Amino acid sequence: MNTENIIQKLNELKGASQKLDIQEPERLEMMKSVMDYANQFIGSLNTAKAFNEKEATSLEITNQKKSLPDLLDLYQKQVAETGINAASGKHLGYIPGGGVFTAALADFIAAVTNPYASVHYASPGAATIENEVVNWLKTVFSFPENSVGCLSSGGSISTLIAFTAARDKHKVKNEFITKNVVYLSEQVHHSTQKALRIIGLEDVIIRYVPLDENHKIKTDSLEELIQKDIAAGLQPFLVVATAGTTDTGAVDPLNEIAAIAKKYKTWFHVDAAYGGFFIMTSKKELFKGIENADSIIIDPHKGLFLPYGVGAVLIKDSTAVLQSNYYTANYMQDGASEEMLKSPANISPELTKHFRGFRVWLPLQIHGIEPFIACLEEKLLLVHYFRSKLAELGFCLGPEPDLSVSYFWYPFDSYSDKKNRRLMDEIHADGSVFLSSSIINKSFVIRIAILAFRTKKEIIDEAIEMITTCLKKVNSEIE
């Protein structure tokens, strides 16, 4: 193709390709449509169901152009109104906390400007914001200045990063894998076992440490297990504690576990994905010892009420982290001389990543930290209020929660599990407030996880009213 033909073809393509670069008048119109939708959505949260048991349809890509208002209407019906409404204060079934509006603004700006936050050389400002969020987290959890960390998509990737560093620090590889031991609680989040498998440690020995009546690791049992393994010629490699278990909200005795881990030279990891930010509240004493961990994970999309997709990991041994993650290439030579730890890509499996730091940084800068702490304190009180109301209705309650997760069941005269499952079905069918269930001590229980920043006393009252109605229906069936 000669130059003249190339120019002619480029002119033909320009008309089609430049449609992606939307001009200001149309941008303003589109932004108004989106903002109108956002305001309508947020404004209807108090009356909308928290759970809808229906499937999504009509979302296939057909290459038939549709207007933005039509697509927003489709989104509302097929996405926002199906399944769990995770932005609602009535979402009391699982952990994440709602998605503050200022984080959405941050994501919009980050997507428009599109900085490459993974490499300091490519975007010093974006990488610095990511690192400043990590530095702030270090102060919250009293980690040393020379520790390292990065923002991830959530607890699973954060755990993966921490465990890989632990594996490489302790040289757990090849034929030695089967001689290394990991110590867990049965209440540990399943991303723990998943991470071990992904990083090639599926054949490591796993010991489940006995728990006390409050679902916390028994430290005397932990030390006894470690001593027996050492006597058998095995290597205690990793101890995982939880600061806020998913099922019960329990915080393991971190300080005592830290001392045991130090005594036997094992890597001490704390999963604080759910509960970590409660360290800023009246519950601070529960977290004593977390500063002695070798690694911790925290999820700002939980305790800071941000949208799904931002977790964090802090690790004290930067050498182990770099050994696991630092690689370079010829096309990166312009940035190769920079300080390695300035670039998030050197501390994570991710090279390309969303500019997550901005969705943490902007809300903290706009609101300050006080409203976040107030929300967390509020949730601690709400779970106690909820439990007192349930007790008045005759429900059995799990142990007094450390944080804002609790469980309960109704003491039916017979077939308790079956009837509590039936009660759960009725609660889901109602859907005005969303709760979830679990199996604890081999029995079916119903869970409440109060963390959404929009959850207030009025919503807890609505939940109690819903449970009362559903219980009456189940009891009427029995009679």
C-alpha positions as CSV (number, residue, x, y, z in Angstrom):
1,M,0.0,0.0,0.0
2,N,1.5,3.3,-1.0
3,T,1.6,6.5,1.1
4,E,-1.4,8.0,-0.7
5,N,-3.6,4.9,-0.1
6,I,-2.5,4.8,3.5
7,I,-3.5,8.5,4.1
8,Q,-6.9,7.8,2.4
9,K,-7.5,4.8,4.6
10,L,-6.5,6.7,7.7
11,N,-9.0,9.5,6.9
12,E,-11.7,6.9,6.5
13,L,-10.9,5.3,9.9
14,K,-10.6,8.6,11.7
15,G,-14.3,9.3,11.4
16,A,-15.1,6.0,13.1
17,S,-12.3,5.8,15.7
18,Q,-12.7,9.4,17.0
19,K,-16.3,8.5,18.2
20,L,-14.6,7.1,21.2
21,D,-13.3,10.5,22.1
22,I,-16.6,12.0,23.2
23,Q,-16.8,15.8,23.0
24,E,-17.8,18.1,25.9
25,P,-21.5,18.7,25.1
26,E,-22.2,15.0,24.9
27,R,-20.0,14.4,28.0
28,L,-22.0,16.8,30.0
29,E,-25.2,15.1,28.9
30,M,-23.9,11.7,29.8
31,M,-22.6,12.9,33.1
32,K,-26.0,14.3,33.9
33,S,-27.7,11.0,33.1
34,V,-25.2,9.1,35.3
35,M,-25.6,11.6,38.2
36,D,-29.4,11.6,38.0
37,Y,-29.2,7.8,38.1
38,A,-26.8,7.8,41.1
39,N,-29.0,10.2,43.0
40,Q,-32.1,8.2,42.3
41,F,-30.3,5.0,43.4
42,I,-28.9,6.4,46.6
43,G,-32.2,8.2,47.4
44,S,-34.2,4.9,47.1
45,L,-31.9,2.8,49.3
46,N,-34.0,3.3,52.4
47,T,-37.1,1.8,50.7
48,A,-35.4,-0.7,48.3
49,K,-35.1,-4.4,49.2
50,A,-31.7,-5.6,50.4
51,F,-32.1,-8.9,48.6
52,N,-34.0,-10.0,45.4
53,E,-34.1,-13.6,44.5
54,K,-34.2,-13.2,40.7
55,E,-31.8,-13.9,37.9
56,A,-30.3,-11.3,35.5
57,T,-31.3,-11.5,31.8
58,S,-30.9,-9.4,28.7
59,L,-27.3,-8.4,29.3
60,E,-25.7,-10.1,26.3
61,I,-23.5,-8.0,24.0
62,T,-25.1,-7.9,20.5
63,N,-23.4,-4.9,18.9
64,Q,-26.8,-3.1,18.7
65,K,-26.2,0.4,19.9
66,K,-28.3,1.6,22.9
67,S,-28.6,5.0,24.5
68,L,-27.1,5.6,27.9
69,P,-30.5,6.3,29.6
70,D,-31.7,2.9,28.2
71,L,-28.6,1.2,29.5
72,L,-28.9,2.8,32.9
73,D,-32.5,1.5,33.1
74,L,-31.3,-1.9,32.1
75,Y,-28.6,-1.8,34.7
76,Q,-31.1,-0.8,37.4
77,K,-33.4,-3.7,36.6
78,Q,-30.9,-6.4,35.8
79,V,-28.0,-5.5,38.2
80,A,-29.1,-3.2,41.0
81,E,-32.3,-5.1,41.6
82,T,-30.9,-8.6,41.5
83,G,-29.2,-10.4,44.3
84,I,-27.7,-8.5,47.3
85,N,-27.9,-4.8,47.3
86,A,-24.4,-4.3,48.7
87,A,-24.7,-0.5,48.8
88,S,-27.7,-0.7,51.2
89,G,-27.5,-0.2,54.9
90,K,-29.9,-3.2,55.0
91,H,-27.1,-5.5,53.8
92,L,-26.4,-7.3,57.1
93,G,-25.4,-10.7,55.7
94,Y,-21.7,-10.4,54.7
95,I,-18.9,-8.0,55.5
96,P,-18.2,-5.2,53.0
97,G,-19.5,-1.9,54.0
98,G,-21.3,0.0,51.3
99,G,-19.1,2.2,49.1
100,V,-18.9,5.9,50.2
101,F,-19.7,8.4,47.4
102,T,-16.3,10.2,47.6
103,A,-14.6,6.9,46.7
104,A,-16.8,6.8,43.5
105,L,-15.6,10.3,42.6
106,A,-12.0,9.1,43.1
107,D,-12.6,6.2,40.8
108,F,-14.1,8.4,38.2
109,I,-11.2,10.8,38.2
110,A,-8.7,7.9,38.3
111,A,-10.4,6.4,35.2
112,V,-10.4,9.6,33.3
113,T,-6.8,10.6,34.0
114,N,-5.6,6.9,33.8
115,P,-2.2,7.1,35.5
116,Y,-0.1,4.0,35.6
117,A,0.2,3.7,39.4
118,S,2.3,0.5,39.4
119,V,5.6,2.1,38.5
120,H,7.0,5.2,40.2
121,Y,8.8,6.3,37.0
122,A,5.6,6.2,35.0
123,S,3.5,8.2,37.4
124,P,5.4,9.6,40.5
125,G,2.2,11.2,41.8
126,A,0.0,8.1,41.6
127,A,2.7,5.8,43.0
128,T,3.3,8.3,45.8
129,I,-0.4,8.3,46.7
130,E,-0.4,4.5,46.8
131,N,2.6,4.6,49.1
132,E,1.2,7.3,51.3
133,V,-1.9,5.2,51.9
134,V,0.4,2.3,52.9
135,N,2.4,4.7,55.2
136,W,-0.9,5.8,56.9
137,L,-1.7,2.1,57.4
138,K,1.7,1.5,59.0
139,T,0.9,4.2,61.6
140,V,-2.6,2.8,62.3
141,F,-1.1,-0.7,63.0
142,S,2.2,0.5,64.6
143,F,4.3,-1.1,61.9
144,P,7.9,0.1,61.5
145,E,8.7,2.7,58.8
146,N,11.0,0.3,57.0
147,S,8.2,-2.3,56.5
148,V,6.6,-2.5,53.1
149,G,3.1,-2.9,51.7
150,C,0.9,-2.4,48.8
151,L,-2.8,-2.1,47.9
152,S,-4.4,-5.1,46.3
153,S,-7.8,-6.1,45.0
154,G,-8.7,-7.6,48.4
155,G,-7.8,-10.1,51.1
156,S,-7.2,-13.0,48.8
157,I,-4.4,-11.3,46.9
158,S,-3.0,-9.7,50.0
159,T,-2.8,-13.1,51.7
160,L,-1.1,-14.5,48.6
161,I,1.6,-11.7,48.7
162,A,2.2,-12.3,52.5
163,F,2.4,-16.1,52.3
164,T,4.7,-16.0,49.3
165,A,7.1,-13.8,51.2
166,A,6.9,-16.1,54.2
167,R,7.5,-19.1,51.9
168,D,10.6,-17.5,50.4
169,K,11.9,-16.3,53.7
170,H,11.7,-19.8,55.2
171,K,12.9,-21.5,52.0
172,V,9.8,-23.8,51.9
173,K,10.2,-25.5,48.5
174,N,10.8,-28.8,46.8
175,E,11.1,-31.9,49.0
176,F,11.0,-29.7,52.2
177,I,7.4,-28.7,51.6
178,T,6.0,-31.8,53.2
179,K,8.1,-31.2,56.4
180,N,6.7,-27.7,57.0
181,V,3.7,-27.0,59.2
182,V,1.1,-24.2,59.1
183,Y,-1.1,-23.6,62.2
184,L,-4.7,-22.3,61.6
185,S,-8.0,-21.8,63.3
186,E,-11.0,-23.6,61.9
187,Q,-12.6,-20.1,61.8
188,V,-9.9,-18.8,59.4
189,H,-11.1,-17.3,56.1
190,H,-10.9,-19.9,53.3
191,S,-8.6,-17.6,51.3
192,T,-5.9,-18.8,53.6
193,Q,-6.0,-22.4,52.4
194,K,-6.6,-21.2,48.9
195,A,-3.4,-19.0,48.9
196,L,-1.3,-21.9,50.2
197,R,-2.5,-24.1,47.3
198,I,-1.9,-21.4,44.7
199,I,1.7,-20.7,45.8
200,G,2.6,-24.4,45.6
201,L,2.2,-25.4,49.3
202,E,-0.8,-27.7,48.9
203,D,1.2,-30.5,50.5
204,V,2.3,-28.5,53.5
205,I,1.1,-30.0,56.9
206,I,-1.9,-28.0,58.3
207,R,-2.7,-28.2,62.0
208,Y,-6.1,-26.8,63.1
209,V,-5.5,-25.4,66.6
210,P,-8.3,-26.1,69.1
211,L,-10.6,-23.1,69.9
212,D,-12.1,-21.9,73.2
213,E,-15.8,-21.3,73.8
214,N,-15.5,-17.9,72.1
215,H,-14.1,-19.4,68.9
216,K,-10.5,-18.1,69.6
217,I,-7.3,-20.0,69.3
218,K,-6.2,-21.7,72.5
219,T,-2.6,-20.6,72.9
220,D,-1.6,-23.5,75.1
221,S,-2.8,-25.9,72.5
222,L,-0.9,-24.0,69.8
223,E,2.4,-24.2,71.7
224,E,1.8,-27.9,72.4
225,L,1.3,-28.6,68.7
226,I,4.5,-26.7,67.8
227,Q,6.5,-28.6,70.4
228,K,5.3,-32.0,69.2
229,D,6.1,-31.1,65.5
230,I,9.6,-30.0,66.4
231,A,10.1,-33.2,68.3
232,A,9.0,-35.1,65.2
233,G,11.6,-33.4,63.1
234,L,9.1,-31.0,61.4
235,Q,9.5,-27.3,60.8
236,P,6.9,-24.9,62.2
237,F,6.7,-22.4,59.4
238,L,3.6,-20.2,59.6
239,V,1.0,-19.3,62.3
240,V,-2.2,-17.5,61.1
241,A,-4.3,-15.6,63.5
242,T,-7.5,-13.7,62.8
243,A,-8.5,-10.2,64.0
244,G,-12.2,-10.5,63.3
245,T,-13.4,-13.9,62.0
246,T,-16.0,-14.0,59.3
247,D,-18.4,-16.3,61.0
248,T,-18.2,-15.0,64.6
249,G,-16.2,-11.7,64.6
250,A,-13.7,-13.2,67.1
251,V,-10.3,-11.7,67.6
252,D,-7.6,-14.3,68.4
253,P,-5.3,-13.6,71.4
254,L,-2.7,-11.8,69.2
255,N,-0.2,-10.8,71.8
256,E,0.2,-14.3,73.2
257,I,0.3,-15.9,69.7
258,A,3.0,-13.3,68.7
259,A,5.1,-14.4,71.6
260,I,4.8,-18.1,70.7
261,A,5.6,-17.4,67.1
262,K,8.7,-15.4,68.1
263,K,9.8,-18.1,70.5
264,Y,9.8,-20.8,67.8
265,K,10.9,-18.5,64.9
266,T,7.7,-19.0,62.8
267,W,6.2,-16.4,60.5
268,F,3.3,-14.8,62.3
269,H,0.5,-13.6,60.0
270,V,-2.7,-11.8,61.0
271,D,-5.8,-11.7,58.9
272,A,-7.4,-8.4,59.9
273,A,-9.3,-8.0,56.6
274,Y,-12.6,-7.5,58.3
275,G,-11.7,-6.4,61.8
276,G,-8.5,-4.4,61.4
277,F,-9.9,-0.9,61.4
278,F,-11.7,-1.5,64.7
279,I,-8.2,-0.9,66.2
280,M,-9.1,2.8,65.9
281,T,-12.1,2.4,68.3
282,S,-12.8,1.5,71.9
283,K,-11.9,-2.1,71.0
284,K,-8.2,-1.2,70.6
285,E,-7.0,-3.4,73.4
286,L,-8.2,-6.5,71.5
287,F,-5.5,-5.8,68.8
288,K,-2.6,-5.7,71.2
289,G,0.2,-7.7,69.6
290,I,-0.8,-7.1,66.0
291,E,2.2,-4.8,65.7
292,N,4.4,-7.9,66.4
293,A,3.1,-9.7,63.3
294,D,5.4,-10.4,60.4
295,S,2.5,-9.6,58.0
296,I,-1.0,-8.4,58.2
297,I,-3.8,-7.9,55.7
298,I,-6.5,-5.3,56.0
299,D,-9.5,-4.5,53.6
300,P,-10.4,-0.8,53.3
301,H,-13.4,-2.0,51.3
302,K,-14.7,-3.4,54.6
303,G,-13.8,-1.2,57.6
304,L,-13.4,2.0,55.6
305,F,-16.7,1.4,53.8
306,L,-15.1,1.8,50.3
307,P,-16.3,0.0,47.1
308,Y,-15.3,-3.6,46.5
309,G,-11.7,-4.0,45.1
310,V,-9.2,-2.5,47.6
311,G,-7.3,-4.5,50.1
312,A,-3.9,-4.0,51.7
313,V,-1.0,-6.0,53.0
314,L,1.9,-4.9,55.3
315,I,5.0,-7.0,55.6
316,K,8.1,-6.3,57.8
317,D,10.7,-8.2,55.7
318,S,11.2,-6.1,52.5
319,T,13.9,-8.5,51.2
320,A,11.5,-11.5,51.2
321,V,8.9,-9.5,49.4
322,L,11.3,-8.3,46.7
323,Q,12.7,-11.8,46.3
324,S,9.1,-13.0,45.5
325,N,8.0,-10.2,43.2
326,Y,10.8,-8.1,41.7
327,Y,11.6,-8.6,38.1
328,T,12.6,-6.2,35.3
329,A,12.8,-6.2,31.5
330,N,14.7,-4.3,28.8
331,Y,11.7,-2.1,28.0
332,M,11.6,-1.0,31.6
333,Q,15.3,0.3,31.6
334,D,14.3,3.9,31.9
335,G,12.8,3.3,35.3
336,A,15.2,0.6,36.5
337,S,17.4,2.9,38.6
338,E,14.6,4.1,40.8
339,E,14.3,3.0,44.4
340,M,12.7,-0.5,44.0
341,L,10.2,-0.1,46.9
342,K,8.6,3.1,45.4
343,S,6.9,1.0,42.7
344,P,3.9,-1.1,43.9
345,A,4.7,-3.5,41.0
346,N,7.8,-4.7,42.9
347,I,5.7,-5.8,45.9
348,S,2.8,-7.6,44.2
349,P,2.1,-10.1,41.4
350,E,0.2,-7.3,39.6
351,L,2.0,-5.2,37.0
352,T,-1.0,-3.4,35.6
353,K,-3.3,-2.4,38.4
354,H,-6.2,-0.1,39.1
355,F,-5.2,3.2,40.8
356,R,-6.7,2.0,44.0
357,G,-4.8,4.4,46.3
358,F,-6.9,7.4,45.1
359,R,-10.2,5.8,46.3
360,V,-8.7,5.5,49.8
361,W,-6.7,8.8,49.8
362,L,-9.5,11.1,48.5
363,P,-12.2,10.1,51.1
364,L,-9.7,10.4,53.9
365,Q,-8.6,13.8,52.8
366,I,-12.2,15.1,52.3
367,H,-13.8,13.6,55.4
368,G,-10.9,13.2,57.8
369,I,-10.8,10.0,59.9
370,E,-13.4,10.9,62.6
371,P,-16.5,10.0,60.6
372,F,-15.1,6.6,59.8
373,I,-14.3,5.9,63.5
374,A,-17.8,7.1,64.5
375,C,-19.3,4.6,62.0
376,L,-17.3,1.8,63.4
377,E,-18.3,2.6,67.0
378,E,-21.9,2.8,65.9
379,K,-21.7,-0.7,64.5
380,L,-20.3,-2.1,67.8
381,L,-23.3,-0.6,69.6
382,L,-25.8,-1.8,67.0
383,V,-24.8,-5.4,67.3
384,H,-25.5,-5.3,71.0
385,Y,-28.8,-3.6,70.4
386,F,-29.7,-6.3,67.9
387,R,-28.8,-9.1,70.3
388,S,-30.8,-7.6,73.1
389,K,-33.9,-7.4,70.9
390,L,-33.4,-11.0,69.7
391,A,-33.1,-12.2,73.3
392,E,-36.5,-10.5,74.1
393,L,-38.0,-12.6,71.3
394,G,-36.6,-15.9,72.8
395,F,-33.7,-16.5,70.4
396,C,-30.5,-18.2,71.4
397,L,-27.4,-16.1,70.9
398,G,-23.8,-17.0,70.1
399,P,-21.0,-15.7,72.5
400,E,-20.7,-12.0,73.1
401,P,-19.0,-10.7,70.0
402,D,-15.7,-8.9,69.9
403,L,-16.7,-6.8,67.0
404,S,-19.9,-6.4,64.9
405,V,-20.6,-10.0,63.7
406,S,-22.9,-12.3,65.7
407,Y,-25.0,-15.4,65.2
408,F,-28.3,-16.7,66.6
409,W,-30.9,-19.4,66.2
410,Y,-34.4,-20.1,67.4
411,P,-34.8,-23.0,70.0
412,F,-37.5,-24.9,68.2
413,D,-38.7,-27.9,70.2
414,S,-37.6,-30.4,67.5
415,Y,-35.8,-30.5,64.2
416,S,-34.0,-27.2,65.1
417,D,-31.7,-27.1,62.1
418,K,-34.4,-27.9,59.6
419,K,-36.7,-25.2,61.1
420,N,-34.0,-22.6,61.4
421,R,-33.2,-23.2,57.7
422,R,-36.9,-22.7,57.0
423,L,-36.7,-19.4,58.9
424,M,-33.7,-18.4,56.8
425,D,-35.6,-19.2,53.7
426,E,-38.4,-16.9,54.8
427,I,-36.0,-14.1,55.6
428,H,-34.5,-14.4,52.2
429,A,-37.9,-14.5,50.5
430,D,-38.9,-11.3,52.3
431,G,-35.6,-9.6,51.4
432,S,-36.3,-6.3,53.0
433,V,-33.1,-6.8,55.1
434,F,-30.5,-9.3,54.1
435,L,-29.0,-11.8,56.6
436,S,-26.9,-14.9,55.9
437,S,-26.3,-18.3,57.6
438,S,-23.4,-20.6,58.6
439,I,-22.7,-23.9,60.3
440,I,-21.1,-23.4,63.7
441,N,-20.4,-26.3,66.1
442,K,-22.1,-28.5,63.5
443,S,-25.4,-26.6,63.9
444,F,-27.2,-24.3,61.5
445,V,-27.2,-20.7,62.6
446,I,-28.2,-17.3,61.2
447,R,-25.6,-14.5,61.0
448,I,-25.7,-10.8,61.2
449,A,-22.7,-8.7,60.1
450,I,-23.2,-5.1,60.8
451,L,-20.6,-3.0,58.9
452,A,-22.3,-0.9,56.2
453,F,-21.9,2.8,56.9
454,R,-25.6,3.4,56.1
455,T,-26.8,0.9,58.8
456,K,-28.6,2.8,61.5
457,K,-30.8,1.9,64.5
458,E,-33.9,2.2,62.3
459,I,-32.6,-0.6,60.0
460,I,-31.9,-2.9,62.9
461,D,-35.5,-2.3,64.1
462,E,-36.7,-3.2,60.6
463,A,-34.6,-6.4,60.7
464,I,-36.2,-7.3,64.0
465,E,-39.7,-6.7,62.6
466,M,-38.9,-8.9,59.6
467,I,-37.5,-11.7,61.7
468,T,-40.6,-11.6,63.9
469,T,-42.9,-11.8,60.9
470,C,-40.9,-14.7,59.4
471,L,-40.8,-16.6,62.7
472,K,-44.6,-16.3,63.1
473,K,-44.9,-17.8,59.6
474,V,-42.6,-20.7,60.3
475,N,-44.4,-21.4,63.7
476,S,-47.8,-21.3,62.0
477,E,-46.6,-24.0,59.5
478,I,-45.5,-26.2,62.4
479,E,-48.8,-25.8,64.1
